[in-house]
């Protein structure tokens, strides 16, 4: 036991403190738990291919190269965050998904000629979104339908391409809603899709892109084949499409 030394002080008597105890040994802190690496497959849709009831869209978050194969092969184009020509978010239709060498990729429908061009982009450069909607244009019946979960929620008569400038068939997607200058014969508003004329190289000085637009100012009645390839419809039908069908939604044009 350590002894206590008694000291005489001016104000009285005080006891000196006992010898200090040796410090306890230091403990080594545990390293932080490692953050688990995300599973690329878990970030991809299990059934990515478009059907009559389901599809996925990809909004581009960072510019990324679209290649002919997942992670390899020739670069078809660099896909930006803004929609080409029309601006706004660039949203593409997803056609497939795959994991290669630990990286997730999605196959998307590109906005370029010829119509139907496809490319693979990295999944970590996009925001994926599911949709149960699609638009179906039937050229024989000259109708447009909006389907939700495989059921028609809208059906309307339209004007389709004339025999010399037919509306292209295939699977496309909504590109962008576009507001045009006043006095345009197509009307003030259109809904562009990722389809392009297979007969015209240019149209009115620009790309021959197919769109949904009004018919009222162009003379021909609904239910005929008279356009340069676009799908003309009533102003009310177009308003419904623009309000309820977001970018990237699949558009099936069948013969």
Secondary structure as GFF3:
##gff-version 3
##sequence-region A 1 255
A	DSSP	beta_strand	6	9	.	.	.	ID=ss1
A	DSSP	beta_strand	12	15	.	.	.	ID=ss2
A	DSSP	three_ten_helix	40	43	.	.	.	ID=ss3
A	DSSP	beta_strand	55	60	.	.	.	ID=ss4
A	DSSP	beta_strand	64	69	.	.	.	ID=ss5
A	DSSP	beta_strand	72	79	.	.	.	ID=ss6
A	DSSP	beta_strand	91	100	.	.	.	ID=ss7
A	DSSP	beta_strand	103	109	.	.	.	ID=ss8
A	DSSP	beta_strand	118	122	.	.	.	ID=ss9
A	DSSP	three_ten_helix	123	125	.	.	.	ID=ss10
A	DSSP	beta_strand	126	131	.	.	.	ID=ss11
A	DSSP	beta_strand	133	138	.	.	.	ID=ss12
A	DSSP	beta_strand	143	148	.	.	.	ID=ss13
A	DSSP	beta_strand	151	157	.	.	.	ID=ss14
A	DSSP	beta_strand	160	161	.	.	.	ID=ss15
A	DSSP	three_ten_helix	163	165	.	.	.	ID=ss16
A	DSSP	beta_strand	170	179	.	.	.	ID=ss17
A	DSSP	beta_strand	189	196	.	.	.	ID=ss18
A	DSSP	beta_strand	209	214	.	.	.	ID=ss19
A	DSSP	beta_strand	225	227	.	.	.	ID=ss20
A	DSSP	beta_strand	231	233	.	.	.	ID=ss21
A	DSSP	alpha_helix	235	244	.	.	.	ID=ss22
A	DSSP	beta_strand	250	254	.	.	.	ID=ss23
###
